[in-house]
Amino acid sequence: MDGSDKTIAERLRTARETAGLTQGQTAKLLGLHRPSISEIEAGRRKVSGDELKQFADIYGVGVAWLAGEGDAEEGPRGSRIKLAARELANLSDDDLEKLLSVIRTLKRA
C-alpha cells in the first residue's frame, strides 16, 4: 500500500468514526458487505472515484480531504463546525447567550 492509499484508508476510518457510524451501518448505506468496509479501511481494497464520492456524502466530508489533498475545513472537524454553526443560527438570542457563557467557561477550564 502506498502513502496515498494509506491516507485514504485512515481518513475513511476517521470520518466514519466521527460520523458515529459502524462499519456495518456504512456497508448497508453503500450496498456493500461489512468485510468490504474493513478491507477498505485497512488499505487492502482500493476504492473507486464513485465510491469515494459516496463515502464523502455519507460522512459529510470533502472528497479532496478523503484523498489526502483537502484542508482541515473539508474533514470531519470542519463538517462538525459547519453543522454546529447551522444549529446555532436557530437558537434564540437568550439561548445563544447562555451557550456562549458555557463556551467561555469551558475555555477557561
Backbone as a printed PyTorch tensor [residue, N CA C, xyz], in Angstrom:
tensor([[[  0.8630,  -1.1800,   0.0000],
         [  0.0000,   0.0000,   0.0000],
         [  0.9020,   1.2340,   0.0000]],

        [[  0.6590,   2.1460,  -0.9600],
         [  1.4660,   3.3590,  -0.9880],
         [  0.9030,   4.3970,  -0.0240]],

        [[  1.5930,   5.5200,   0.1060],
         [  1.2120,   6.5380,   1.0770],
         [ -0.1810,   7.0930,   0.8760]],

        [[ -0.5760,   7.3060,  -0.3840],
         [ -1.8990,   7.8710,  -0.6270],
         [ -2.9950,   6.8710,  -0.2760]],

        [[ -2.7550,   5.5700,  -0.5570],
         [ -3.7390,   4.5480,  -0.1860],
         [ -3.8960,   4.4810,   1.3290]],

        [[ -2.7700,   4.6040,   2.0350],
         [ -2.8040,   4.5690,   3.4960],
         [ -3.5700,   5.7870,   4.0350]],

        [[ -3.3250,   6.9380,   3.4470],
         [ -4.0170,   8.1630,   3.8690],
         [ -5.5170,   8.0280,   3.6540]],

        [[ -5.9100,   7.5290,   2.4880],
         [ -7.3370,   7.3510,   2.2040],
         [ -7.9560,   6.3840,   3.2000]],

        [[ -7.2980,   5.2660,   3.4550],
         [ -7.8220,   4.2690,   4.3960],
         [ -7.9880,   4.8720,   5.7900]],

        [[ -6.9780,   5.5960,   6.2510],
         [ -7.0310,   6.2070,   7.5780],
         [ -8.1230,   7.2730,   7.6580]],

        [[ -8.2280,   8.0880,   6.6260],
         [ -9.2300,   9.1510,   6.6470],
         [-10.6470,   8.5990,   6.5430]],

        [[-10.8270,   7.5150,   5.7950],
         [-12.1410,   6.8840,   5.7290],
         [-12.5620,   6.3780,   7.1050]],

        [[-11.6360,   5.7520,   7.8280],
         [-11.9460,   5.2530,   9.1770],
         [-12.2510,   6.4160,  10.1190]],

        [[-11.4150,   7.4500,  10.0790],
         [-11.6100,   8.6230,  10.9350],
         [-12.9650,   9.2750,  10.6620]],

        [[-13.2880,   9.4550,   9.3890],
         [-14.5600,  10.0980,   9.0210],
         [-15.7470,   9.2490,   9.4600]],

        [[-15.6460,   7.9310,   9.2980],
         [-16.7420,   7.0460,   9.7120],
         [-16.9570,   7.1320,  11.2140]],

        [[-15.8670,   7.0550,  11.9680],
         [-15.9770,   7.1170,  13.4300],
         [-16.5300,   8.4630,  13.8810]],

        [[-16.0790,   9.5360,  13.2600],
         [-16.5650,  10.8670,  13.6150],
         [-18.0410,  11.0170,  13.2810]],

        [[-18.4700,  10.3670,  12.2050],
         [-19.8830,  10.4000,  11.8200],
         [-20.7370,   9.5320,  12.7410]],

        [[-20.0810,   8.7360,  13.5900],
         [-20.8090,   7.8890,  14.5350],
         [-21.4220,   6.6590,  13.9000]],

        [[-20.8090,   6.1970,  12.8280],
         [-21.3240,   5.0250,  12.1220],
         [-20.4220,   3.8190,  12.3510]],

        [[-21.0200,   2.6460,  12.3640],
         [-20.2510,   1.4060,  12.4220],
         [-19.8990,   0.9960,  10.9930]],

        [[-19.0020,   0.0480,  10.8810],
         [-18.6860,  -0.4690,   9.5500],
         [-19.9260,  -1.1100,   8.9290]],

        [[-20.7130,  -1.7910,   9.7320],
         [-21.9260,  -2.4320,   9.2390],
         [-22.9390,  -1.4220,   8.7180]],

        [[-23.1200,  -0.3310,   9.4500],
         [-24.0560,   0.7080,   9.0080],
         [-23.5870,   1.3370,   7.7040]],

        [[-22.2870,   1.5980,   7.6250],
         [-21.7270,   2.1860,   6.4120],
         [-21.9060,   1.2370,   5.2330]],

        [[-21.6250,  -0.0380,   5.4540],
         [-21.7810,  -1.0250,   4.3870],
         [-23.2140,  -1.0540,   3.8720]],

        [[-24.1600,  -1.0150,   4.7850],
         [-25.5700,  -1.0420,   4.3920],
         [-25.9220,   0.1770,   3.5440]],

        [[-25.4380,   1.3530,   3.9520],
         [-25.7150,   2.5760,   3.2050],
         [-25.1200,   2.5320,   1.7960]],

        [[-24.0000,   1.8300,   1.6620],
         [-23.3190,   1.7470,   0.3640],
         [-23.7140,   0.5210,  -0.4480]],

        [[-24.4860,  -0.3700,   0.1540],
         [-24.8510,  -1.6020,  -0.5380],
         [-23.6960,  -2.5840,  -0.6360]],

        [[-22.8170,  -2.5580,   0.3650],
         [-21.6660,  -3.4580,   0.4150],
         [-21.7940,  -4.3850,   1.6190]],

        [[-20.8930,  -5.3480,   1.7030],
         [-20.8270,  -6.2120,   2.8810],
         [-19.8640,  -5.5730,   3.8770]],

        [[-20.0970,  -5.7750,   5.1940],
         [-19.2550,  -5.1780,   6.2210],
         [-17.7820,  -5.5010,   6.0320]],

        [[-17.4120,  -6.7390,   5.6760],
         [-15.9790,  -7.0110,   5.4790],
         [-15.3390,  -6.1270,   4.3980]],

        [[-16.1290,  -5.6720,   3.4330],
         [-15.5850,  -4.7760,   2.4050],
         [-15.1230,  -3.4650,   3.0260]],

        [[-15.9040,  -2.9440,   3.9700],
         [-15.5290,  -1.7000,   4.6420],
         [-14.2550,  -1.9250,   5.4520]],

        [[-14.1800,  -3.0440,   6.1230],
         [-12.9840,  -3.3870,   6.8960],
         [-11.7570,  -3.4550,   5.9880]],

        [[-11.9030,  -4.0780,   4.8370],
         [-10.7930,  -4.1940,   3.8830],
         [-10.3740,  -2.8170,   3.3620]],

        [[-11.3550,  -1.9680,   3.0860],
         [-11.0600,  -0.6170,   2.5940],
         [-10.3130,   0.1760,   3.6630]],

        [[-10.8070,   0.1210,   4.9080],
         [-10.1830,   0.8980,   5.9830],
         [ -8.8080,   0.3550,   6.3570]],

        [[ -8.5500,  -0.9150,   6.0480],
         [ -7.2270,  -1.4980,   6.2960],
         [ -6.2800,  -1.2370,   5.1300]],

        [[ -6.8140,  -0.6770,   4.0480],
         [ -5.9840,  -0.3830,   2.8890],
         [ -5.7460,  -1.5790,   1.9910]],

        [[ -6.5090,  -2.6390,   2.1940],
         [ -6.3300,  -3.8480,   1.3840],
         [ -7.2630,  -3.8790,   0.1750]],

        [[ -8.1760,  -2.9310,   0.0950],
         [ -9.0910,  -2.8330,  -1.0520],
         [ -9.1500,  -1.3770,  -1.4740]],

        [[ -8.8670,  -1.1460,  -2.7350],
         [ -8.9320,   0.2220,  -3.2560],
         [-10.3800,   0.6480,  -3.4390]],

        [[-10.5910,   1.9410,  -3.4200],
         [-11.9270,   2.4800,  -3.6650],
         [-11.9120,   3.2380,  -4.9900]],

        [[-13.0140,   3.1350,  -5.7020],
         [-13.1370,   3.8630,  -6.9620],
         [-13.4870,   5.3190,  -6.6590]],

        [[-13.3990,   6.1390,  -7.6710],
         [-13.7820,   7.5360,  -7.5100],
         [-15.2400,   7.6720,  -7.1080]],

        [[-16.0990,   6.8420,  -7.7050],
         [-17.5250,   6.8770,  -7.3550],
         [-17.7380,   6.4880,  -5.8960]],

        [[-17.0310,   5.4450,  -5.4440],
         [-17.1580,   5.0230,  -4.0480],
         [-16.6690,   6.1150,  -3.1060]],

        [[-15.5600,   6.7630,  -3.4690],
         [-15.0170,   7.8270,  -2.6290],
         [-16.0330,   8.9580,  -2.4870]],

        [[-16.7180,   9.2840,  -3.5710],
         [-17.7610,  10.3120,  -3.5370],
         [-18.9050,   9.8790,  -2.6320]],

        [[-19.2990,   8.6110,  -2.6890],
         [-20.3680,   8.1050,  -1.8330],
         [-19.9630,   8.1710,  -0.3680]],

        [[-18.7210,   7.7740,  -0.0670],
         [-18.2320,   7.8770,   1.3100],
         [-18.2840,   9.3300,   1.7820]],

        [[-17.8070,  10.2380,   0.9430],
         [-17.7880,  11.6600,   1.3130],
         [-19.1930,  12.1580,   1.6140]],

        [[-20.1500,  11.7790,   0.7870],
         [-21.5350,  12.2030,   1.0030],
         [-22.0900,  11.6540,   2.3090]],

        [[-21.8400,  10.3850,   2.5750],
         [-22.3500,   9.7510,   3.8000],
         [-21.7190,  10.3770,   5.0430]],

        [[-20.4250,  10.6300,   4.9860],
         [-19.7030,  11.1420,   6.1530],
         [-19.7430,  12.6580,   6.2810]],

        [[-20.2030,  13.3320,   5.2460],
         [-20.2660,  14.7890,   5.2940],
         [-18.9050,  15.4610,   5.2360]],

        [[-18.0000,  14.8770,   4.4630],
         [-16.6600,  15.4490,   4.3060],
         [-16.3850,  15.6420,   2.8200]],

        [[-15.3040,  16.3240,   2.5150],
         [-14.9300,  16.5520,   1.1250],
         [-14.1630,  15.3780,   0.5390]],

        [[-14.3830,  15.1250,  -0.7480],
         [-13.6430,  14.0630,  -1.4450],
         [-12.1480,  14.3640,  -1.4010]],

        [[-11.7910,  15.6280,  -1.6000],
         [-10.3690,  16.0010,  -1.5920],
         [ -9.7360,  15.6750,  -0.2460]],

        [[-10.4630,  15.9160,   0.8410],
         [ -9.9090,  15.6010,   2.1640],
         [ -9.7080,  14.0960,   2.2960]],

        [[-10.6960,  13.3080,   1.8690],
         [-10.5450,  11.8500,   1.9460],
         [ -9.3320,  11.3820,   1.1430]],

        [[ -9.0840,  12.0320,   0.0140],
         [ -7.9700,  11.6430,  -0.8490],
         [ -6.6310,  12.1690,  -0.3500]],

        [[ -6.6450,  12.9090,   0.7540],
         [ -5.3950,  13.4080,   1.3250],
         [ -4.9570,  14.7330,   0.7610]],

        [[ -5.8250,  15.3850,  -0.0070],
         [ -5.4430,  16.6350,  -0.6570],
         [ -6.1190,  17.8580,  -0.0630]],

        [[ -7.2500,  17.6680,   0.5890],
         [ -8.0070,  18.7990,   1.1010],
         [ -7.4700,  19.2900,   2.4310]],

        [[ -7.9210,  20.4650,   2.8110],
         [ -7.5180,  21.0120,   4.1000],
         [ -8.4820,  20.5580,   5.1930]],

        [[ -8.2050,  20.9510,   6.4060],
         [ -8.9940,  20.5260,   7.5640],
         [-10.4510,  20.9530,   7.4670]],

        [[-10.7240,  22.0470,   6.7630],
         [-12.1050,  22.5200,   6.6060],
         [-12.9900,  21.4800,   5.9340]],

        [[-12.3880,  20.6170,   5.1160],
         [-13.1470,  19.6120,   4.3840],
         [-13.2700,  18.3020,   5.1630]],

        [[-12.5810,  18.2100,   6.2840],
         [-12.5900,  16.9820,   7.0710],
         [-13.7210,  16.9430,   8.0750]],

        [[-13.7120,  15.9240,   8.9260],
         [-14.7910,  15.7550,   9.9010],
         [-14.9560,  16.9380,  10.8470]],

        [[-13.8590,  17.5010,  11.3070],
         [-13.9540,  18.6360,  12.2310],
         [-14.6190,  19.8250,  11.5540]],

        [[-14.2100,  20.1110,  10.3320],
         [-14.8090,  21.2120,   9.5960],
         [-16.2980,  20.9910,   9.3640]],

        [[-16.6680,  19.7500,   9.0680],
         [-18.0880,  19.4360,   8.8620],
         [-18.8770,  19.6070,  10.1480]],

        [[-18.2900,  19.2000,  11.2590],
         [-18.9740,  19.3370,  12.5460],
         [-19.1210,  20.8050,  12.9300]],

        [[-18.1170,  21.6070,  12.6110],
         [-18.1870,  23.0400,  12.9100],
         [-19.2850,  23.6940,  12.0760]],

        [[-19.3800,  23.3260,  10.7980],
         [-20.4310,  23.8740,   9.9460],
         [-21.8170,  23.4560,  10.4540]],

        [[-21.9390,  22.2050,  10.8790],
         [-23.2140,  21.7300,  11.4330],
         [-23.5620,  22.5150,  12.6930]],

        [[-22.5740,  22.7210,  13.5640],
         [-22.8140,  23.4850,  14.7950],
         [-23.2490,  24.9100,  14.4680]],

        [[-22.6280,  25.5090,  13.4750],
         [-23.0000,  26.8760,  13.0880],
         [-24.4480,  26.9430,  12.6000]],

        [[-24.8700,  25.9370,  11.8340],
         [-26.2630,  25.9150,  11.3690],
         [-27.2250,  25.7800,  12.5430]],

        [[-26.8600,  24.9520,  13.5130],
         [-27.7030,  24.7650,  14.6900],
         [-27.7430,  26.0380,  15.5290]],

        [[-26.6100,  26.7010,  15.6710],
         [-26.5460,  27.9420,  16.4440],
         [-27.4430,  29.0170,  15.8390]],

        [[-27.5210,  29.0420,  14.5250],
         [-28.3380,  30.0470,  13.8470],
         [-29.8150,  29.9130,  14.2010]],

        [[-30.2210,  28.7470,  14.6760],
         [-31.6240,  28.5120,  15.0190],
         [-31.9540,  28.7950,  16.4840]],

        [[-30.9410,  29.1310,  17.2890],
         [-31.1820,  29.3960,  18.7090],
         [-31.7420,  30.8050,  18.9100]],

        [[-32.5090,  30.9500,  19.9780],
         [-32.9760,  32.2880,  20.3490],
         [-31.7740,  33.0800,  20.8740]],

        [[-31.8940,  34.3950,  20.9230],
         [-30.8090,  35.2320,  21.4290],
         [-30.4590,  34.8580,  22.8710]],

        [[-31.4730,  34.5790,  23.6770],
         [-31.2560,  34.2130,  25.0720],
         [-30.4900,  32.8920,  25.1860]],

        [[-30.9170,  31.8950,  24.4120],
         [-30.2350,  30.5980,  24.4390],
         [-28.8130,  30.7010,  23.9000]],

        [[-28.6230,  31.5220,  22.8790],
         [-27.2890,  31.7170,  22.3230],
         [-26.3680,  32.3450,  23.3630]],

        [[-26.8630,  33.3110,  24.1070],
         [-26.0480,  33.9440,  25.1510],
         [-25.6840,  32.9410,  26.2350]],

        [[-26.6150,  32.0760,  26.6160],
         [-26.3320,  31.0270,  27.6100],
         [-25.2430,  30.0890,  27.0980]],

        [[-25.3480,  29.7050,  25.8420],
         [-24.3550,  28.8050,  25.2680],
         [-22.9800,  29.4670,  25.2080]],

        [[-22.9410,  30.7280,  24.8250],
         [-21.6660,  31.4450,  24.7960],
         [-21.0360,  31.5160,  26.1840]],

        [[-21.8630,  31.6510,  27.2120],
         [-21.3640,  31.6540,  28.5830],
         [-20.7380,  30.3030,  28.9290]],

        [[-21.3800,  29.2330,  28.5130],
         [-20.8310,  27.8880,  28.7470],
         [-19.5060,  27.7250,  28.0110]],

        [[-19.4390,  28.1930,  26.7800],
         [-18.2080,  28.0900,  25.9830],
         [-17.0750,  28.8530,  26.6580]],

        [[-17.3600,  30.0640,  27.1350],
         [-16.3260,  30.8510,  27.8370],
         [-15.8350,  30.1070,  29.0710]],

        [[-16.7530,  29.4740,  29.7920],
         [-16.3680,  28.6990,  30.9940],
         [-15.4870,  27.5240,  30.6070]],

        [[-15.8390,  26.8260,  29.5470],
         [-15.0400,  25.6900,  29.0890],
         [-13.6370,  26.1120,  28.6630]],

        [[-13.5260,  27.2590,  27.9950],
         [-12.2350,  27.7360,  27.5450],
         [-11.3280,  28.1030,  28.7080]],

        [[-11.9210,  28.5830,  29.7920],
         [-11.1430,  28.9450,  30.9810],
         [-10.6760,  27.7100,  31.7420]],

        [[-11.4050,  26.6290,  31.6210],
         [-11.0950,  25.4060,  32.4000],
         [ -9.9010,  24.6760,  31.8530]]])
